[in-house]
Amino acid sequence: MEINNISNQPEYISEKNKHIEQYLDYFSSQEKSTGFALLIKGEWGSGKSWFINQYINKLKSNSSNKQNLYINLYGINNVSQIDDLIFAAVHPILSSKTAKIAGKIVRGLLSKWVINTNWNQDSKPDGNVQPSLEKINIKDFFNQSLEEDSKYNLIIFDDLERCKIPIEELFGYINNFVDSEYLKVVIILNENKIEENNHDKYKNTKEKIIGQTLEMISDIDSALNFFIEELIQEEVKVYLKKNINTIEDIYIESDSHNLRILKQIILNFKRVFEKLPEEAQKSSEFIHQILKVIIIFSLEINYGRLETKNIRLVPDAIYKTIAKDYHNRKNDNNIKTNMNNIIDEKSIRLFLSFFDLEILDSENEHLQNIIWWQKFFHKGLIDQEGLEILWNNSKYNNQNIPEWIKLYHWSNLEDEDFTDSFKSVIENLKKKHYKDLGVIKHIIGIFLCLSENGFCKISKKNIINYGKKYLDHLYKNNLLDANFTYQLQIYNNLWYQSRDSQEFKEFSKYVNKSINSAKKQNLPDEANNLLKLMEENFCAYIQAICSKNITNNDHKNYLDIPIFKYIKPQEYFDIFIKKTNIDKQRCLWSLKNRYKSYNTESNLSSELDFIKDLKIIIDGYVIKNPKKISSFILKSKSEKELKEIIDKLEQNI
């Protein structure tokens, strides 16, 4: 077993950076100092620190007697802090928690006593410290200690660009180690992050001590395999190994090179995977979608293209982008999307390229899936119940897949399964089982596609005629959903099949025509509901008649629907006059605002008679009640705002 494990080990830490490893092998094998420093440069997140620490571990595993010192300069303000770091690295026994607490008195103790100690925890004493240490520069002490003990090999200074010591002073300090007898100095940094005002100083000083510069290339594959191997859970490891290509593909598509995010992705995936129902863990397709969403969210959040508080807006941004693309193909420039101010379009394109919309579905009747993801990334919460519902409602859960969705994926079905699903859908159509207009459109699209490919004997013409009759049946029996939202070419997170065919376009137009007829049929009842809303929830009423965005899903939007045509002016006035004077003004303001962006296609001009009659009733009230404050207010509003509405509507008749 051990032989097999050894043979499976990669030859290099990173195949893409084997040139660095090979040079480090040569550099570290020199018996004495080379007289120059080795510089390893690379972008942040390219894996420089990970790589060098793996190399240190490699040297340890090779049973080398020499020790290597790793010093991270992040946030260091002065050289004495570096002294302390080196001291802790050279003498690890003094870097324990107790020693750190007592660190400030260590030198005082050393100045009073001669201490024989085994600093490096080997079999022989390392010498003694004389009382004169307080008079010796501690850096000289370190240099002397390191030079006299040839057990030390590499001294590595990482994150140099994040060190706050002036560049010339820092390089001068490091040069002391370059000039030592045994130490070989390695410097790691991101040259692109050296402050602009330090570039010239850096360039001039670098030439004096750097003898070789090597560039680190981001190696996703090597780092990914390493992070996966660190996991304890075997199921998670096996799954991630099978899907390394997916992670790498998304990384490449997103133009990402930061390997630090990889570990975060793996840990996030592990958290979600562990909480999934057992059946969901066995569904490779479902897990694959989960993994892709975690990867994309993690990347986009870390790169600042998406704020966690805006995750809930992602599905809407995606649908608007789809709509934008659709209209662009038709050379229609009227479509407007404002999401790019909130969510980077690159993020939206990444989602469209790689993931199934169902995983982010924001219209799920049991759970707003996108809210689940926002809780996870914004607050770090895992909603166990919500995760189970996500699986229960998933199309990847075979127990819950409707027959029409199975038929949608007809090219993946076995012959018998196709026959069974086809017969089941036909039977449900005969029984008028389907009421959802989006599902009906899907079924018509599926049958058109099957007919096109010779798997359905019904002609395309007869399919469309049957679809129209089906809609007529729903309309006559008052079963047609007048509030169905037309979402271009997609519904239930599935693209309509045959969507570009003339037959499907013809059927889509008939669907819209039927919806409009149903709306008109329902408007008298809707008018009564609006009056009730005006009486009981005035704010919701104002939103309903003049706002594009309804915050309460229980209320409908009448901005482009001529609802006032079906309201009796006197009934409206009877509710209106009971409002406070402030609400009366708000009420008339909302009417004016309703017609502000008048759309001729909405047929709001048919409300003209309502507005005229309302003005007559208000004027009559003013005449009968001349001494009231309400009359003073209403007279002004009637003469100005109601007259403006009337003039505008008359111009569009």
C-alpha positions in Angstrom: 0.0 0.0 0.0 2.8 2.4 0.9 4.5 1.8 -2.4 1.3 2.5 -4.3 0.7 5.7 -2.4 4.2 6.9 -3.1 3.9 6.2 -6.8 0.7 8.2 -7.0 2.3 11.3 -5.5 2.9 14.1 -8.1 6.5 14.6 -9.1 6.2 18.4 -8.5 4.3 20.6 -6.0 3.0 22.5 -9.0 3.5 21.3 -12.5 3.1 24.8 -13.9 5.8 26.0 -11.4 8.2 23.2 -11.6 10.8 25.7 -12.8 10.7 27.4 -9.4 10.9 24.1 -7.6 13.8 22.9 -9.7 15.7 26.2 -9.0 14.9 26.0 -5.3 16.3 22.5 -5.2 19.6 23.9 -6.7 19.6 27.0 -4.6 18.9 25.3 -1.3 21.5 22.5 -2.0 24.4 25.0 -2.0 26.7 24.3 0.9 27.2 28.0 1.6 25.4 31.3 0.8 25.1 32.2 -2.8 25.8 35.8 -2.1 22.5 36.9 -3.7 18.8 36.6 -2.9 16.2 34.7 -5.0 13.0 36.6 -5.8 9.7 34.8 -6.4 7.1 37.2 -7.7 3.4 36.8 -8.5 0.0 38.2 -8.2 -1.9 38.1 -4.9 -3.7 34.8 -4.6 -1.5 33.1 -7.2 -0.3 30.6 -4.6 3.1 31.9 -3.7 2.8 31.4 0.1 1.1 28.1 -0.3 3.8 26.9 -2.7 6.8 28.0 -0.5 5.2 26.3 2.6 4.7 23.1 0.6 8.4 23.3 -0.4 9.5 23.8 3.2 7.5 20.6 4.0 9.2 18.8 1.2 12.6 19.7 2.6 11.5 18.5 6.0 10.3 15.2 4.6 13.6 14.7 2.8 15.2 14.2 6.3 17.3 17.3 5.9 19.2 18.3 9.0 19.0 21.9 8.1 16.2 24.2 9.2 14.4 26.8 7.2 13.0 30.1 8.5 9.8 31.5 7.2 9.2 35.2 8.1 5.9 36.9 7.0 6.4 40.7 6.8 2.7 41.6 6.5 2.0 44.8 8.4 5.5 45.0 10.0 6.4 48.6 10.9 10.1 48.4 12.0 13.1 46.0 11.8 12.9 45.2 15.5 9.6 43.4 14.8 11.4 41.3 12.2 14.0 40.6 14.9 11.3 39.2 17.1 9.9 37.1 14.3 13.3 35.6 13.5 14.0 35.1 17.2 10.8 33.1 17.5 11.6 31.1 14.4 15.2 30.3 15.5 14.1 29.5 19.1 10.6 27.9 18.9 10.7 27.0 22.6 10.4 30.7 23.3 7.6 31.2 20.9 5.0 29.4 23.0 2.1 31.3 24.5 3.8 31.7 27.9 7.0 32.9 26.3 5.1 35.5 24.2 3.4 36.9 27.3 6.8 37.1 29.0 8.5 38.3 25.9 9.1 41.8 27.2 11.2 40.6 30.1 13.2 37.9 28.3 16.0 40.2 27.4 16.2 41.6 30.9 16.5 38.1 32.3 19.2 37.3 29.8 21.2 40.4 30.9 21.3 39.2 34.5 22.0 35.5 34.2 24.2 33.3 32.1 21.8 30.7 30.7 22.9 27.4 29.2 20.0 26.2 27.1 19.0 23.9 24.4 17.2 26.4 22.1 16.5 24.1 19.2 15.5 21.1 21.3 18.2 18.9 19.9 20.7 16.7 21.8 23.3 19.3 22.6 23.4 22.8 24.2 23.4 25.7 21.8 25.8 27.7 24.1 25.2 30.4 26.6 24.0 34.0 26.6 26.2 36.4 28.4 25.0 39.4 30.5 26.4 41.7 27.9 23.6 40.8 25.5 21.7 44.0 26.3 24.6 46.0 24.9 24.7 44.0 21.7 22.4 44.9 18.7 20.0 42.0 18.6 20.2 41.8 14.8 24.0 41.2 15.2 23.2 38.5 17.7 20.9 36.8 15.3 23.4 37.1 12.4 26.2 35.7 14.6 24.0 32.9 15.9 22.8 31.9 12.4 26.3 32.1 10.8 27.9 30.0 13.4 25.3 27.3 13.2 25.2 25.9 9.7 22.0 24.0 10.5 20.0 26.9 8.9 19.5 26.8 5.2 16.8 29.1 3.7 15.4 32.3 5.2 12.2 33.3 3.4 10.7 36.8 3.6 7.1 36.7 2.4 4.6 39.5 1.7 7.4 42.1 1.2 5.1 44.5 -0.6 2.8 44.6 2.5 5.6 45.6 4.8 5.4 49.2 6.0 9.2 49.7 6.4 10.7 52.0 3.8 12.0 49.8 0.9 15.6 50.9 1.1 15.8 50.3 4.8 14.1 46.9 4.4 16.4 45.7 1.7 19.4 47.0 3.7 18.3 44.8 6.6 17.7 41.8 4.4 21.2 42.3 2.8 22.7 41.4 6.2 21.4 37.8 5.7 22.5 37.7 2.0 26.0 38.4 3.3 25.9 35.6 5.8 28.1 32.5 5.4 25.4 29.8 5.2 21.9 31.4 4.7 20.2 31.5 1.4 17.7 34.3 1.2 14.3 34.0 -0.6 12.1 37.0 -1.1 8.4 36.7 -2.1 6.3 39.6 -3.2 3.8 41.0 -5.7 5.8 43.6 -7.7 2.6 45.1 -9.1 1.6 46.2 -5.6 4.8 48.1 -4.7 3.7 51.7 -4.2 4.3 53.9 -7.2 6.5 56.3 -5.3 8.7 53.4 -4.2 9.1 51.8 -7.7 12.3 53.6 -8.6 13.8 52.9 -5.2 12.7 49.3 -5.3 14.2 48.8 -8.8 17.6 50.4 -7.9 17.8 48.5 -4.5 16.6 45.2 -6.0 19.5 45.1 -8.5 22.0 45.1 -5.6 20.8 42.0 -3.8 18.5 40.0 -6.2 20.4 37.6 -8.3 17.5 35.5 -9.8 13.9 36.4 -10.3 11.2 33.7 -11.0 7.5 34.3 -11.6 4.8 32.2 -10.0 2.0 31.1 -12.3 -1.4 30.4 -10.8 -1.9 26.6 -10.7 -5.5 25.9 -10.0 -5.2 22.1 -10.5 -2.3 21.6 -8.0 -3.8 23.8 -5.3 -7.3 22.3 -5.8 -6.1 18.8 -5.4 -4.1 19.8 -2.3 -7.1 21.5 -0.6 -9.4 18.5 -1.5 -6.9 16.1 0.0 -7.0 18.1 3.3 -10.7 17.2 3.7 -11.7 14.4 6.1 -15.1 13.5 4.6 -14.5 10.9 1.9 -17.8 11.5 0.1 -17.0 15.2 -0.3 -13.5 14.4 -1.5 -14.6 11.9 -4.1 -17.3 14.2 -5.5 -15.0 17.2 -5.7 -12.3 15.2 -7.4 -14.8 14.1 -10.1 -15.7 17.7 -10.7 -12.4 19.4 -10.7 -12.9 20.3 -14.4 -16.1 22.2 -13.5 -14.3 24.3 -10.9 -11.5 25.0 -13.2 -13.8 25.9 -16.1 -15.7 28.5 -14.0 -12.4 29.9 -12.7 -11.1 30.4 -16.3 -14.4 31.9 -17.5 -14.5 34.3 -14.6 -10.9 35.3 -15.3 -9.9 34.4 -11.7 -6.4 33.6 -10.5 -6.7 33.9 -6.8 -6.2 30.5 -5.2 -7.2 31.6 -1.7 -10.8 31.6 -2.8 -10.5 27.9 -3.7 -10.3 26.8 -0.1 -13.2 29.0 0.8 -15.3 27.3 -2.0 -14.4 23.9 -0.9 -15.3 24.6 2.7 -18.6 26.3 1.7 -19.5 23.3 -0.4 -18.6 20.9 2.4 -20.9 22.8 4.8 -23.9 22.6 2.4 -23.2 19.0 1.4 -23.2 17.8 5.0 -26.6 19.3 5.7 -28.3 18.0 2.5 -30.8 15.1 2.8 -29.2 11.7 2.1 -31.1 11.3 -1.1 -29.9 14.7 -2.3 -26.3 13.8 -1.6 -26.7 10.8 -4.0 -28.1 13.0 -6.9 -25.0 14.0 -8.8 -26.9 16.4 -11.0 -28.5 18.3 -8.1 -25.1 18.5 -6.3 -23.4 19.7 -9.5 -25.8 22.6 -9.6 -25.2 23.4 -6.0 -21.4 23.3 -6.5 -21.6 25.7 -9.5 -23.7 28.3 -7.7 -21.3 28.2 -4.7 -18.3 28.6 -7.0 -19.8 31.6 -8.8 -21.1 33.4 -5.8 -17.8 32.9 -3.9 -15.8 34.3 -6.9 -18.1 37.2 -7.6 -18.4 38.2 -4.0 -14.6 38.0 -3.4 -13.8 40.0 -6.5 -16.3 42.7 -5.4 -18.6 42.3 -8.4 -21.5 41.2 -6.2 -22.4 42.4 -2.7 -23.9 39.7 -0.4 -26.9 42.0 0.4 -27.8 42.1 -3.3 -27.9 38.3 -3.9 -31.7 38.3 -3.8 -31.6 40.5 -6.9 -29.7 38.0 -9.0 -32.6 36.1 -10.6 -34.3 39.3 -11.6 -31.1 40.6 -13.1 -30.7 37.4 -15.0 -34.2 37.5 -16.5 -33.8 41.1 -17.4 -30.5 40.3 -19.2 -32.3 37.5 -21.1 -35.0 40.0 -22.1 -32.3 42.5 -23.1 -30.6 39.9 -25.3 -33.9 38.9 -26.8 -34.8 42.4 -27.8 -31.2 43.1 -29.1 -31.7 40.3 -31.5 -34.8 42.0 -32.7 -33.1 45.4 -32.8 -35.4 46.7 -30.2 -33.7 49.3 -28.1 -36.7 50.1 -25.9 -36.0 47.5 -23.3 -34.2 49.0 -20.2 -32.3 47.2 -17.5 -31.0 49.1 -14.4 -29.5 46.0 -12.7 -26.0 46.7 -13.9 -25.7 49.5 -11.4 -26.1 46.9 -8.7 -24.8 43.7 -10.1 -21.9 43.5 -12.5 -23.0 42.2 -15.9 -20.0 39.8 -15.9 -21.5 38.1 -12.9 -24.9 37.7 -14.7 -23.2 36.3 -17.8 -21.3 33.8 -15.6 -24.6 32.5 -14.1 -26.2 32.2 -17.5 -23.2 30.2 -18.8 -23.0 27.6 -16.0 -26.1 27.1 -13.8 -29.6 25.9 -13.7 -32.0 28.7 -12.8 -34.0 26.4 -10.5 -31.3 26.5 -7.9 -31.9 30.3 -7.5 -35.6 30.3 -8.2 -37.2 33.3 -6.5 -40.8 32.3 -7.3 -40.9 28.9 -5.6 -44.2 28.7 -3.7 -42.7 26.9 -0.7 -39.3 28.7 -0.5 -37.6 31.6 -2.1 -34.4 29.8 -2.9 -32.5 32.9 -3.6 -33.2 34.1 -0.1 -31.7 30.8 1.2 -28.4 31.6 -0.6 -28.4 35.2 0.6 -28.7 34.0 4.2 -25.8 31.6 3.6 -23.4 34.1 2.1 -24.5 37.2 3.9 -25.0 35.8 7.4 -23.2 32.5 7.2 -26.5 30.7 8.1 -27.6 27.2 6.9 -31.4 26.9 6.9 -31.7 23.1 7.3 -35.5 23.1 6.6 -35.1 25.4 3.6 -32.4 23.2 2.2 -34.7 20.1 2.5 -37.5 22.0 0.7 -35.0 23.0 -2.0 -34.4 19.4 -2.7 -38.0 18.3 -2.3 -39.1 20.8 -5.0 -36.2 20.0 -7.3 -36.7 18.5 -10.7 -33.7 16.3 -9.9 -35.8 14.6 -7.2 -37.3 11.8 -9.3 -40.2 11.3 -6.9 -41.6 14.8 -7.7 -41.0 15.3 -11.4 -44.2 16.0 -13.3 -44.7 13.9 -16.5 -44.5 17.0 -18.7 -41.0 17.8 -17.4 -39.9 14.2 -18.0 -41.3 14.6 -21.6 -39.4 18.0 -21.8 -36.2 16.0 -21.5 -37.5 13.4 -24.1 -34.1 12.9 -25.7 -32.7 11.5 -22.4 -35.5 9.0 -21.9 -35.5 5.3 -22.5 -38.0 4.1 -25.1 -40.6 2.8 -22.6 -40.3 5.9 -20.4 -40.8 8.2 -23.4 -44.0 6.3 -24.3 -45.3 6.4 -20.8 -44.7 10.1 -20.3 -46.2 10.9 -23.8 -49.4 9.0 -23.0 -49.6 10.5 -19.6 -49.4 14.1 -20.9 -52.0 13.4 -23.6 -54.3 11.9 -21.0 -53.9 15.0 -18.8 -54.6 17.3 -21.7 -57.8 15.4 -22.5 -58.9 15.8 -18.8 -58.1 19.5 -19.0 -55.7 18.9 -16.0 -53.3 21.7 -16.9 -54.3 25.2 -15.8 -50.8 26.9 -15.6 -50.4 28.9 -18.9 -46.6 28.5 -18.7 -46.9 24.7 -18.5 -49.4 24.7 -21.4 -47.0 26.7 -23.5 -44.2 24.3 -22.6 -46.4 21.3 -23.7 -47.2 22.9 -27.0 -43.5 23.7 -27.6 -42.6 20.1 -26.7 -45.2 18.6 -29.1 -44.0 20.9 -31.9 -40.5 19.8 -31.3 -41.6 16.1 -31.3 -43.6 16.6 -34.5 -40.6 18.3 -36.1 -38.4 15.3 -35.3 -41.0 12.6 -36.3 -41.8 11.4 -32.8 -45.4 12.8 -32.8 -47.9 12.0 -35.6 -50.0 15.1 -34.9 -49.2 17.9 -37.5 -47.9 21.3 -36.2 -51.1 23.0 -37.5 -53.3 20.6 -35.5 -51.1 21.1 -32.4 -51.6 24.8 -32.5 -55.3 24.5 -33.2 -55.7 22.1 -30.2 -53.7 24.5 -28.0 -56.0 27.4 -29.0 -59.2 25.4 -28.2 -57.6 24.4 -24.9 -57.2 28.1 -24.0 -60.8 28.9 -25.1 -62.0 26.2 -22.7 -60.1 27.8 -19.8 -61.5 31.2 -20.7 -65.1 30.1 -21.0 -65.0 28.4 -17.7 -63.3 31.3 -16.0 -60.1 29.2 -15.4 -57.6 31.2 -17.4 -55.1 33.0 -15.2 -55.3 36.7 -16.2 -52.3 37.5 -14.0 -49.9 35.2 -15.9 -46.6 37.0 -16.5 -45.2 36.5 -20.0 -41.5 35.8 -19.6 -40.3 35.8 -23.3 -38.7 32.5 -24.0 -38.4 30.9 -20.5 -40.7 29.6 -17.8 -40.2 27.4 -14.7 -36.5 27.9 -15.4 -36.8 25.9 -18.7 -36.5 27.4 -22.2 -39.5 26.9 -24.4 -38.9 24.3 -27.0 -39.6 25.3 -30.6 -39.6 28.9 -29.3 -38.2 30.3 -32.6 -40.7 28.6 -34.8 -43.6 30.5 -36.4 -46.1 28.1 -35.0 -45.0 28.7 -31.4 -44.9 32.5 -31.9 -48.5 32.2 -33.2 -49.6 30.3 -30.1 -47.8 32.8 -27.8 -49.7 35.6 -29.4 -52.9 33.8 -28.8 -52.0 33.2 -25.2 -51.5 37.0 -24.7 -54.8 37.7 -26.5 -56.6 35.3 -24.2 -55.0 36.8 -21.1 -56.1 40.3 -22.2 -59.6 39.0 -22.7 -59.6 37.4 -19.3 -58.4 40.6 -17.7 -61.3 42.6 -19.3 -63.7 39.9 -18.2 -62.5 40.2 -14.6 -62.2 44.0 -14.4 -65.6 44.7 -12.9 -64.8 42.5 -9.9 -61.3 43.9 -9.8 -62.7 47.4 -9.7 -64.7 46.5 -6.5 -61.6 45.0 -5.0 -59.7 48.2 -5.7 -62.3 50.3 -4.0 -62.1 48.0 -0.9 -58.3 48.4 -1.0 -58.6 52.2 -1.1 -60.8 52.0 2.0 -58.8 49.6 4.0 -55.2 50.0 2.9 -54.7 53.5 1.4 -50.9 53.1 0.8 -51.4 49.8 -1.0 -54.1 51.5 -3.2 -51.7 54.3 -4.3 -49.1 51.8 -5.1 -51.6 49.7 -7.1 -52.7 52.6 -9.4 -49.4 54.5 -10.0 -46.4 52.4 -9.1 -44.5 49.9 -11.3 -43.1 48.1 -8.3 -45.6 46.5 -5.9 -44.0 45.6 -2.6 -46.8 43.4 -1.4 -47.4 40.3 -3.6 -51.0 40.0 -2.4 -51.9 43.2 -4.3 -52.2 43.6 -8.0 -50.8 46.3 -10.3 -53.2 48.4 -12.2 -50.8 51.0 -13.6 -51.5 50.0 -17.3 -55.0 48.6 -16.8 -58.0 50.9 -17.4 -59.6 49.8 -14.1 -61.3 53.2 -13.4 -63.5 52.6 -16.4 -65.3 50.1 -14.3 -65.6 52.2 -11.1 -68.6 54.4 -10.4 -67.4 58.0 -9.7 -69.9 58.5 -6.9 -68.8 55.3 -5.1 -65.2 56.4 -5.4 -66.0 59.9 -4.1 -67.9 58.5 -1.1 -64.7 56.7 0.1 -62.5 59.6 -1.0 -64.3 62.3 1.0 -63.9 60.4 4.2 -60.1 60.5 4.0 -58.1 63.2 5.8 -57.3 66.3 3.9 -53.7 65.1 3.5 -54.9 61.8 2.1 -57.3 63.6 -0.2 -54.4 65.5 -1.7 -52.3 62.3 -2.0 -55.2 60.6 -3.7 -55.5 63.3 -6.4 -51.7 63.4 -6.7 -51.7 59.6 -7.3 -54.2 60.0 -10.1 -52.1 62.7 -11.7 -49.0 60.5 -11.4 -50.9 57.6 -12.9 -51.1 59.4 -16.3 -47.7 61.0 -16.1 -46.0 58.4 -18.2 -49.1 57.7 -20.3 -48.8 54.6 -22.5 -51.3 54.6 -25.4 -51.2 50.8 -25.6 -52.6 50.6 -22.1 -55.9 52.2 -23.2 -56.1 54.4 -20.1 -57.9 57.0 -22.2 -61.0 55.0 -21.7 -60.9 56.3 -18.1 -61.6 59.8 -19.3 -65.3 59.7 -18.5 -64.5 58.6 -14.9 -62.2 61.5 -14.4 -64.7 64.0 -15.9 -67.5 62.8 -13.7 -65.3 62.8 -10.6 -64.4 66.4 -11.3 -68.1 67.3 -11.6 -68.8 65.6 -8.2 -65.9 67.3 -6.5 -66.8 70.7 -7.9 -70.4 70.2 -6.7 -69.1 69.4 -3.2 -67.0 72.6 -3.2 -70.0 74.8 -4.1 -72.1 73.2 -1.4 -69.4 73.5 1.3 -67.7 76.9 0.6 -66.5 77.4 4.2 -64.6 74.1 4.6 -60.8 73.8 4.4 -61.4 70.6 2.4 -63.3 72.6 -0.2 -60.4 75.1 -0.4 -58.0 72.3 -1.1 -60.2 70.4 -3.5 -61.1 73.5 -5.5 -57.4 74.1 -6.2 -56.7 70.5 -7.1 -59.8 70.2 -9.3 -58.9 73.3 -11.3 -55.3 72.3 -11.8 -54.6 68.6 -11.5 -57.9 67.0 -12.6 -58.1 69.5 -15.5 -54.5 68.5 -16.6 -55.5 64.8 -16.6 -58.6 65.5 -18.7 -56.6 67.6 -21.2 -54.0 64.9 -21.5 -56.4 62.0 -22.0 -58.5 64.0 -24.6 -55.4 64.6 -26.7 -54.9 60.8 -27.0 -58.4 59.8 -28.0 
